[in-house]
């Protein structure tokens, strides 16, 4: 179809064919997670013979055991954390939370640290709770202090430490002091040097409690479901990393550290990061390493609940990679320093 246009008598022939008759562009097909899962199931069925032979290796069996142990230990406390997170989102208002803490960050940080002493749970539980506290308007420094303190100084952890070290009551006090100091120092550092943009914007999206009972329970269910799915995936990732690293670290290496105090502290701190043990169980692992002095084992107990590969993965998925890349390394240094200082003061040095 053509048309004659123009103001000076010129004829302009223009193609006015309607585009409505053209077929719509084809949407690009995307591979969904369900399709990937089905493909993996089919591949596993077709290759079950070679896979079974490979998984029969001792190292693979050990890694599988470690992976299951980490996930089984952490999952109940992860569920506890997301339940608490949902309850906070649904039933606790920002104003009520604000009244519990002093207005000044310098005072709010130690109060938040001591609040962690009354809440049983491991680091898997503290991450979604801290996320929800930030989303409800609490200062970042106070929420992060609680994140570090709750898994390290709660009654369950302290009782487990006392049971694991029956002849060393100072280990309980030293662990409490070192872990609380780590949380408070990190809170003060964040209050002074931290930036809001380092935490992902999604963390600050507030979930307002509904006005009615039904609305509040709906908010609770949706918040808990969202946090469980998000944190659970990164828990699996951290568990896989822990399993691989547990197999890769030879047990004989620990036997050569008995007479090397400084090296023992460094190695035990790194092992705490790599092994990613649950804070309710790490004291028994530390107690089993009887060839090492108490000080390196104490550093192991202080560093583990503050920073490990599982916790880094959870923090990265919850608060963003920019946060984890800055927060985790500084936490590691502070935890090693505070754990060493607490051991020198409470335990009397290298014994």
C-alpha positions in Angstrom: 0.0 0.0 0.0 1.3 3.5 -0.9 0.4 7.0 0.0 1.1 10.5 -1.6 2.5 13.0 0.9 4.3 16.3 0.8 3.6 20.1 0.8 5.2 21.1 -2.5 3.5 18.8 -4.8 6.1 16.1 -4.7 5.0 12.6 -4.5 6.5 10.4 -1.7 5.9 6.8 -2.0 6.1 5.1 1.4 5.5 1.6 2.4 2.6 1.7 4.9 2.2 -2.0 5.2 0.8 -2.6 8.7 3.0 -4.3 11.2 0.1 -5.9 12.9 0.1 -8.7 10.4 3.7 -9.6 11.1 4.2 -12.6 13.4 5.3 -11.7 16.9 9.0 -12.2 17.7 9.7 -15.5 19.3 10.5 -15.2 23.0 13.9 -16.7 24.0 13.4 -20.0 25.8 15.1 -20.2 29.1 16.2 -23.4 30.9 14.4 -23.6 34.2 15.6 -25.2 37.4 13.0 -28.0 37.0 14.3 -28.9 33.6 17.9 -29.0 35.0 16.7 -31.2 37.9 15.0 -33.6 35.5 18.1 -33.8 33.3 20.2 -34.6 36.4 17.8 -37.4 37.5 17.9 -38.9 34.0 21.7 -38.7 33.9 21.9 -40.3 37.3 19.7 -43.2 36.3 21.7 -43.8 33.1 25.1 -43.5 34.8 24.2 -45.2 38.1 26.8 -47.9 37.7 29.8 -45.6 37.3 28.5 -43.2 39.9 28.1 -46.0 42.4 31.6 -47.2 41.8 33.0 -43.6 42.2 31.1 -42.9 45.4 32.4 -46.1 47.0 35.8 -44.4 47.4 36.7 -43.9 51.1 37.3 -40.1 50.6 33.9 -39.6 49.0 32.2 -41.5 51.8 34.0 -39.3 54.3 33.1 -36.2 52.5 29.4 -37.3 52.3 29.4 -38.0 56.0 30.8 -34.6 56.8 28.3 -32.9 54.4 25.4 -34.6 56.0 26.7 -33.9 59.5 27.1 -30.2 58.9 23.6 -29.9 57.3 21.9 -32.0 60.0 23.6 -30.1 62.8 22.7 -26.7 61.3 19.3 -27.3 59.9 17.3 -27.3 63.2 18.9 -24.0 64.2 18.4 -22.6 60.7 14.7 -23.5 61.1 14.7 -21.8 64.5 16.3 -18.7 63.0 13.8 -18.4 60.2 10.9 -18.9 62.6 12.3 -16.2 64.8 12.8 -14.0 61.8 9.2 -14.5 60.7 7.9 -13.7 64.2 9.9 -10.5 64.3 8.6 -9.5 61.0 5.0 -10.2 61.8 4.6 -9.3 65.5 7.4 -6.9 66.4 7.3 -3.3 65.3 10.4 -1.2 64.6 9.4 1.2 67.4 9.3 -1.7 69.9 12.7 -2.9 68.8 14.1 0.6 69.0 13.1 1.1 72.6 15.1 -2.0 73.6 18.4 -0.4 72.6 20.1 2.9 73.5 20.0 5.6 70.9 23.8 5.9 70.8 25.5 3.3 68.7 28.4 3.1 71.2 26.0 1.9 73.8 23.6 -0.1 71.6 26.4 -2.3 70.4 27.4 -3.9 73.8 23.7 -4.2 74.7 23.0 -6.1 71.5 26.0 -8.3 72.2 24.7 -9.2 75.6 21.3 -9.9 74.1 22.9 -12.8 72.2 23.5 -14.6 75.5 19.8 -15.3 75.9 19.1 -16.7 72.5 20.2 -20.3 71.8 21.1 -20.9 68.2 24.1 -21.2 65.8 25.3 -18.9 63.1 22.8 -20.4 60.6 20.0 -19.0 62.9 21.6 -15.7 63.6 22.0 -14.6 59.9 18.2 -14.5 59.0 17.4 -12.9 62.4 20.0 -10.2 61.9 18.7 -9.6 58.4 15.2 -9.1 59.8 16.4 -6.8 62.5 18.1 -4.6 59.9 14.9 -4.7 57.8 12.9 -3.6 60.8 15.0 -0.5 61.3 17.6 -1.4 63.9 21.1 0.1 63.5 23.3 -2.0 61.3 26.0 -2.1 63.9 23.7 -3.5 66.6 22.2 -6.1 64.3 25.7 -7.3 63.2 26.9 -7.4 66.8 23.9 -9.7 67.7 24.8 -11.8 64.6 28.2 -12.5 66.0 27.3 -12.8 69.7 24.2 -15.1 69.5 25.9 -18.2 68.2 29.0 -17.9 70.4 27.8 -17.0 73.9 24.3 -18.4 74.3 23.7 -20.9 77.1 23.7 -24.0 74.9 27.2 -23.2 73.6 28.6 -22.4 77.0 27.1 -25.6 78.6 28.5 -27.7 75.7 31.9 -26.1 76.3 31.8 -26.9 80.0 30.8 -30.5 79.3 33.6 -30.8 76.6 36.3 -29.4 79.0 35.3 -30.8 82.4 38.7 -30.1 83.9 39.1 -26.6 82.5 36.4 -24.3 83.8 38.4 -21.3 82.5 37.6 -22.4 78.9 34.0 -21.3 79.4 34.9 -17.9 80.7 37.6 -17.4 78.1 35.3 -18.4 75.3 32.6 -16.0 76.6 35.0 -13.1 76.9 36.7 -13.7 73.6 33.5 -14.1 71.6 31.7 -11.2 73.2 34.7 -9.0 72.7 34.8 -10.0 69.0 31.1 -9.1 68.5 31.4 -5.8 70.3 34.6 -4.7 68.6 33.1 -5.6 65.2 30.0 -3.6 66.0 32.0 -0.6 67.0 34.1 -0.8 63.9 31.0 -1.0 61.7 29.4 1.9 63.4 32.5 4.0 62.7 33.7 2.7 59.4 30.9 0.7 57.8 28.8 2.0 55.0 25.1 1.4 54.4 25.6 0.7 50.6 27.8 -2.3 51.4 24.6 -4.1 52.6 22.3 -5.2 49.8 19.2 -3.0 49.4 16.8 -6.0 49.7 17.8 -6.4 53.3 16.3 -3.0 54.2 12.9 -3.8 52.6 10.6 -3.8 55.6 7.9 -6.3 56.0 5.2 -4.4 57.9 3.2 -6.4 60.4 -0.5 -6.8 59.4 -3.2 -5.3 61.5 -5.2 -8.4 62.0 -4.3 -11.8 63.3 -4.7 -13.5 59.9 -2.5 -10.9 58.2 0.2 -11.2 60.8 0.3 -15.0 60.5 0.4 -14.7 56.7 3.4 -12.3 57.0 5.0 -14.8 59.4 4.6 -17.8 57.0 5.8 -15.9 53.9 8.8 -14.4 55.7 9.9 -17.7 57.2 9.4 -19.5 53.8 11.4 -16.9 52.0 14.3 -16.9 54.5 14.4 -20.7 54.7 14.6 -21.1 50.9 17.3 -18.3 50.6 19.5 -19.4 53.5 19.0 -23.1 52.9 20.6 -23.0 49.5 23.7 -21.3 50.8 23.8 -23.7 53.7 24.1 -26.6 51.2 26.8 -24.7 49.4 28.8 -24.2 52.6 28.3 -27.8 53.6 29.7 -29.0 50.3 32.7 -26.7 50.8 33.2 -28.0 54.3 33.1 -31.6 53.2 35.7 -31.1 50.5 38.0 -29.3 52.9 37.6 -31.8 55.7 38.9 -34.5 53.4 41.7 -32.4 52.1 43.3 -31.6 55.5 45.5 -34.5 56.7 45.0 -35.4 60.4 48.8 -35.8 60.8 49.4 -32.1 60.4 47.8 -31.4 63.7 50.2 -33.6 65.6 53.1 -31.5 64.6 51.6 -28.3 66.1 51.9 -29.3 69.8 55.1 -27.4 70.3 54.4 -24.5 68.0 52.1 -22.1 69.8 51.9 -19.2 67.3 51.7 -21.6 64.4 49.1 -23.6 66.2 46.9 -20.5 66.7 47.1 -19.6 63.0 46.4 -23.2 61.9 43.5 -23.7 64.3 42.0 -20.4 63.3 42.1 -21.4 59.7 40.7 -24.8 60.4 37.8 -23.1 62.2 37.0 -21.2 59.0 37.4 -24.3 56.8 35.7 -26.9 58.9 32.5 -24.8 59.5 31.4 -26.7 62.6 28.1 -25.9 64.4 28.8 -23.8 67.5 27.0 -26.3 69.6 29.3 -29.1 68.5 32.7 -27.5 68.0 33.8 -27.7 71.6 33.8 -31.5 71.5 36.0 -31.4 68.4 38.4 -29.0 70.1 38.5 -31.1 73.2 39.4 -34.2 71.2 42.6 -32.4 70.0 44.3 -33.1 73.3 47.8 -32.8 71.8 47.4 -29.1 71.3 47.6 -26.4 74.0 44.4 -24.8 75.3 45.1 -21.4 73.7 45.0 -22.6 70.0 41.9 -24.6 70.8 40.3 -21.5 72.4 41.0 -19.5 69.3 39.4 -22.3 67.3 36.2 -21.9 69.4 36.2 -18.1 69.1 36.8 -17.9 65.4 34.4 -20.7 64.3 31.1 -19.1 65.2 32.2 -15.7 63.9 33.5 -16.6 60.5 33.6 -19.9 58.5 33.0 -20.9 54.9 29.3 -21.8 55.6 28.7 -18.5 57.4 30.5 -16.5 54.6 28.2 -18.2 52.1 25.1 -17.4 54.2 26.2 -13.7 54.6 27.0 -13.4 50.9 23.5 -14.6 49.9 21.7 -12.6 52.6 23.6 -9.3 52.8 25.4 -9.3 49.5 28.9 -10.1 48.2 30.1 -6.6 48.9 29.3 -7.0 52.6 30.8 -10.5 53.0 34.0 -9.5 51.1 34.7 -6.8 53.7 33.1 -8.1 56.9 34.5 -11.7 56.9 38.2 -10.9 56.7 38.1 -8.2 59.3 36.0 -10.5 61.6 38.7 -13.2 61.2 41.5 -10.8 62.3 39.4 -9.4 65.2 38.4 -12.9 66.4 41.9 -14.2 66.4 43.1 -11.2 68.4 40.3 -11.3 70.9 40.5 -15.1 71.3 44.3 -14.9 71.9 43.9 -12.0 74.4 41.2 -13.8 76.3 43.3 -17.0 76.5 46.4 -15.1 77.7 44.3 -13.4 80.4 42.0 -16.1 81.6 44.0 -19.3 80.8 47.4 -17.9 81.6 49.0 -18.4 78.3 50.1 -21.5 76.4 48.9 -24.3 78.6 
